[in-house]
């Protein structure tokens, strides 16, 4: 008994060692890897690292005789409020202009032209200083997402299908569907639009439509991944999921998405950089008023030329607690607590487009945990976002 309970405790400690090892690991490993440790008789440890949307999923399995212990975690890039950029505005030789009741608090990485106050529709800047924090110089490129993130997002959008019948979940099978992260990933795939309502779906599940997914407020989605060209989140929806789209994501009013959720719009528009759409919200992530998302909002495009279209819109009285990553144009009218990395800001006001202007918005690093996690970026250390089940 004594030996067994000692072995069980050592299993748990070993699992922690395994997880620490995965946080240092650079490569994705589809196979379970044995890691070196002071080996004991009858004791083994295996680890596995795979992509889970824009994050990674780490699994460690330790065994002592017949006792097995499995630990699974969601892993992302480490963001530290004291050291990480609160604002990183790409160097496009165009300084930042703050107007109205704007407040930027924290570490601001800005183009060499720095920051000025400006006027929009008769309003000047009402703050007592331009940046409440340190100003550093930004670079001509945003920090890059890890290649594995870009690869998996493109794979989800272009190729992902469910071929194996055992992996299918039946969305009509009942109101509650769950699948543990210790088991194989399950999913649902349709060529038609999908509407999720009156359903509780949680765990290791991917749902994909080739046309659109609509999430009704009567559904409760937890930890799953949704994939479609367009994703629409109804007013007052609550949950925690990753939404990955290629055309648009719209989030209604008074939604609350808990940590670590993600809205990801990936546009492969390198070959047709001038293509535009007259359909509202196309080529956009739109977050309507009084909504809160805790996690990551990412817009990633492959074209490099700048335009004056808005790719991410955060309406007033809405909050993102976590991270915004946008290699396009971000119009912020609400509050981001955490980190903003963007190519440009736009303010659409009084019938004009103001480039690199922020009007009546807040970017700060005080109302988030000191250490939290976001989209996997090159060169960034990793952290556990959440323990899975």
N, C-alpha and C positions, 0 to 999 in steps of 0.2 A: 504493500500500500504506500509506504513511505517513498519507495523508489518510483512508483507510478505518479504520485502527486508531484514529486520533484521533477520528473520528466515532463509533466504537463506544464509546470511553471517555466521550465527551460524552453519548451516549445513556443510559448508566448514570447519569451525574451528573444529567441532566435528569429521569430517572425518579424519582430521590430528591427533586428539587424538586417534581415532580408529586405524590408521596406526601405531602410536607409540606403542600402546598396542600390535599389532601383532608382532612388532620387538622384544618384550620381551617374546612373547608366545613360549613355548617349544613344545607343542603338535600340531600335525596337526588336524584340526577340519573339518570334512566333512560337518557338519551342520553349519548353520550360528548361531553365538552365540550373545546373547544380552550382552553388557557390562555395568557395573555400571557407571553412571555419574549423575551429579545433574539433575535429571529429570525435564523436563518442560512439560507442557501440550501440547499434539499434536506433540511431538517430539520423534523420535526413532533413535537408531543407532544399526546396526548389522555388525558383522565382520566374515570373512571366510578366512582360511589359507589352501592352498593345495600345493602339489608338482607341479613344472613345470620343468621337466628335473632335472638337478642337483641344480636348484634354487627353490624358493618358490614363489607362487603367492598369494598376499594379496589383499583382497577386503573389503572395508568398504562402507556401504550403510546408509546414513542418510536421514531422512525424517521429514519435518515440514509441517503439514497439507497435501497438495497434492504435495508439492514440494519435489522432490527426488534428492539427489546428490550421485553419485557413484565415488569412487576413487579406482583405481587398480594399483598395483605396483609389480615389479619383485624384489625379496628379496634374498640376498646372505650373506655370511660371511663378516664381516668388516675387511679390511686390511688397516693398517695405516703405511705409509712408515717410520715414525720415530720409531715406536715400533715393528711392525711385523717383522718376519724373512725375510730378503732379500734372504738369502740362509739357508736352513735347510737340512743338509746332515746327514742321519741316522747313528747312532753309530753301525758300523760293525767292529770295531777295525782296521780300515784302514783309515789313514789320507788322506787329500786332497792334490793333487799335481797340481800346476799351471805351465803351459808351454807356451812359445811364447808370443804373444800379448794378453794375457788374463788379464781381469780387473774385480775384484769383489768389488763393492762399496755398503756398507750398513751393516746391522746386520747379521753376519755369525755365524750360529750354527753348530759347527763341532765336529767330533769324538775327543776323548781325545788326539789322536796323532797330532791334529791340522793341520797345513798347511805347505807344503814345496815347493821349486821350483824343477823342474825336467828337463829332456832332452827328446825330441822326434825327431828322424831323424836329429840329429845335431843341433837342436834349443834348446836354454835354455830359461829361463824366462826373459822377457825384462822389467818388471815393476819395479818401485822404491820401492814398498812395496808389501807384499804378499796379504794382505786384506786392502782395503781402508775403514776402519770402525771398529766396535767393534767385537770381537770374543767371543762367548759364547759356552758352552758345549751342544751338542745335546743329544738326548735320544735314547734308543734302539728301539723305535717305532716312526714312523711318527705320527703327529697329525691325528686323525681318522676322516673320513667323517661321518656326522650324519647318523644313521641307516636308517632314512627315505630315504636318497639319494640312499643308496645301495639297499634298498627294491624296490624303484620305477624303478631304472635302470634294475634290474633283471626282474621285472614285464614287463617292456616295451619289453625287448629282448625275454623273454620266453613265456609270456602269452597274451600280449596286442593284441586284435583283435577288429574290429568294428562289433558289432552285430546289432546295431540299425540303420535302414535305414535312419532315420531322421538325423543321425549324419554324414552321408556320404557326401563328396564333390566329384564332378565329375571333374577330372583333365582335361577332354576334353571340359569342358563347356565354355571355353573362355580363353583369355590370362591373365585376372586379377581375382584373387580369394582372398577375404578377409573375416575375421570373428573376430568380436570384442571380447575382453577379458571379456566383460560384459555379453556375451551370453555363451551358452553351447559349450564345445570343439567339434570341428568337425574334420574329418580325412579321410584318404584314406588308404586302406589296400590291399596288393596284395601278392599272392604266387610267383609271377614272378619278375624279375628285373624291376626297375622303372628308367626311364630317365626323368629328369626335364629339359626342354628346352623351350625357348620362352614363359616363364610364369612369372607372378608376383604373388607370393603367400605370404600373410602376415596375422599375427594375431594368434588367438587361434586355431591352426591347428596342427595335428600330422599326419605325413605320414610314413607308415611302409611297408617295403618289407621283405619277408622271405629269400631273396637271396642278393640283392644289390640295392643301389641307386647311380645313377650317376648324378651329378649336372653340367650342362653345363653353360658356361659363359653367355649365352643368357638369363639365368633365373635370377630373382631377388627375393630372399627369405628373409623374414623379420620376426623375432621373433618366427618362427615356430620350431617344433621339428621333426627331421628325425631319423628313427630307421631302422637298417638293419645290417646283419653280416658284410658286407663290404660297405664302403661309399667312393666314389671317387669324388673329387672336381677338376674340370677342371682348367687348367691354366687361369689366369686373371679373375676368378670369383669374384664378389663382393656381399656382403650381410651381414646378421646378423641372425644367427640361432644356434641351438644346434644339433650336429650330434652325435648320440649314436650308437656304434657298438660293435660287439663281436669278430670279426676277424681282421679287419684292417681299417684304415682311411688313405687315401692319399690325400694330398693337393698339387696342382700343383704350377707352378711358377707364381709370380706376382699376387697372390690373395690378396684381402683385405677384411677381415671380421671385421665389426665394433662391438663395445662394446654393450652389453655383450654377445659375441658369446662363444660357448663351443664345443670342440672336446673331446669326452669321449669314451675311449676303456675300456670295462669291460670284463675281462676274468676269467671265473669260472674254474680254472685249478688245483684246489686242489687235485682232484682225479687222474689226469694224468700230474704230474709236469714235466715229462721228454719229453712230446710230442713236436716234432719240425716240422717245415714245410720247404720245399725247394722252395715254391712259394715266389717270391719277395714281400717284405713289409708285409707278413703275421705276425700276432701278433705284429703289429707296428702301431704307429701314425707317419707318415712321412710328414714333411713340407718342400717343396722344396724351392729353393733359391728365394730371393726377394719378398717373401710373408710376409704379416703382419696380425697377428690375435690379436684383442683386446678383452681380456676376459680370458677364462680358458682352459688349455689343461690338461686333466686328464687321466692317465693310472692307472687302478686299477685291481689287480689280487688277487686271493684267496690263491695261493700257497705261502709258506713262505721260501722255499729254494732259494738261490741265483743262478743265472746262468750268462753266459757271452754273452747272446743275448741282442741286443739293442731294447728297447720297445718304446722309443720316440726319434726321430731324428729331430733336427732343423738344416737345412742346412745353409751354410754361406750366409751372406747378408739377412737372414730372421729375423723377429722380432716377439716376443710375448710380447705384452704390457698387463700385468696382472699377471697371475699365472700359474705356472706349478706344477702339483701334480702327482708324479710318484712313486708308490711303487715297481718299477722295476729299469731298467737301462736307463739313459738319456744321449744321446750323443748330446752335444751342440756345434755347430760351428758358430752360429749366436749370437743374443742378446736377453736376457730376461730383460725387464724393469718391475720391480715389485717384484715378489716372486717366488723362486724355492724351492719346497720340494721334495726331491728324496731319494731313498734308496741308489743308487750308480750312479756315472758317469762312462761312458766308452768313450775311444777315440780309434777308429779303424784307426790306422796310420801305414804306412810303413810295412804292412803285419802282424802287431801285435795288440793285444788288451791290452790297458793300463787301469787298473781299478782305479777308482777315480782320473783320470787325466782330466783336462780341458785344451784344446789346442786352442789358438786363438779365444776365445769367451768372451762375456761380460755378467755379471749379475749385474744389478744396480737398485737403487731405486729412481733415480733422474728424469727420464723422464716419470713419471706417476703422476696422481693426488695424493695429500697427503692422501686422503681417497678414497678407491674404494672397490669393492666387488668381491668375488669369490665363489668357491664351498662351500657348507655349511659344516663346520667342527664343531665337538663337542667342547664345551667350548668357542667357539668364539662368540662375540656379532654379531648382524645382522645389515644390512644396506639396504637402497633402492638402487638397481642398476639402475632402470629405471622406469619411470611412463608409464603405459600402457593405452590402448584406448578401 
